[in-house]
Amino acid sequence: MMALTKLVNGVRQNLTEAEETARDIEEQLWADGSDARTMAKIREERDGLLAETDWWGASDNTMTDAQTAYRAALRDVPAQADLNNITWPEKP
């Protein structure tokens, strides 16, 4: 494995053992948070799609069954098992 390096005043230096350990921990923490970051992106997209249709539920409107089903399906999106292969409902 190639030694990890850093630049100090324009000079490339090998990381110390403690610095390499800290870097390994940082990389593991990033990898461990992958599902949480993916879920946050999914929820952000879902919330945007729900916001686009919030007006459907205004007091002077009556939502169709298709609109109600679409919004329910959007709310269920985060419960899908495969976060990397989300099936988004089709907007009526």
N, C-alpha and C positions, 0 to 999 in steps of 0.2 A: 504494500500500500504506500502511496506517495505521501510524504510528510505534508501536513497542513502548514501554511505560511501566513504571515501578515506583513504589512508594510509599516516600517517605523522610520520616519524621517527620510522616506524615499528608498530605504534599504529593506530588501526582503529578508525576513527572519523566520525560522521555524517556530511554531507554537510550542510553548512549554507543555509538559505533561498535564498540568492543571488546566491550562487553556484548552487543550484538546479534549479533556474530560468535560469541561464546561460546554464546549461546542457540541459534543456528542449528546449531552443532556438537552441542550436547546433544540437540536435536530429531532430528538425523540419526542420532546414536548410538542413540537410542530406536527410531527406525524400523528401523535395521539389525538390531536385536535382536529384532524381531517374531517371526521364525520360531523363534528359540531359546526365547522365552517360550511360544509355542504348543506346541512340542515338550515343554517341561518340564511343561505342563499335561496333555498327552496321556499322558506317562509316569507322572505322578502318578495319574491316573485308572486307567490300565492296572495299575499296581502295586497299587492298592487292590483292583481286581477279582481280581487274582491272589492277594492276601493272603486274600480271602474264601474262596478255594477251596484254600488250602494244606492244609487238613485232609484233602482228598481223597487226598493222597499220603502220609498217615500209614502207618506200617509195618503197622498192622492192617487197612488198607483196600486194596482193589484198584480202581484207577480204571477206569471204563468207557472204551471207545473214544471215546465222545462227550465225556467229561470231558477226556481226553487231548487231543483235537482242539481243544476250547475253549481250554484253557490254551496250546496251541501257537499258536492264532490270536491270542490276547491278546499273546503275546510278539512276534508279527509285526506288530502294529498300528503301531509307529513307522516301519516300512519303507514304509507306504502313501505314494503319491506326493502326494496332495492333503491337506495338513495341515488345511485348513479344511473338509474333507468326509470325516471319518473314518467308516469302516464298522466298527462294533463287532460282534463275534461274539455270537450268542445263547447265553445260558447254558442248558445242558441241564437 
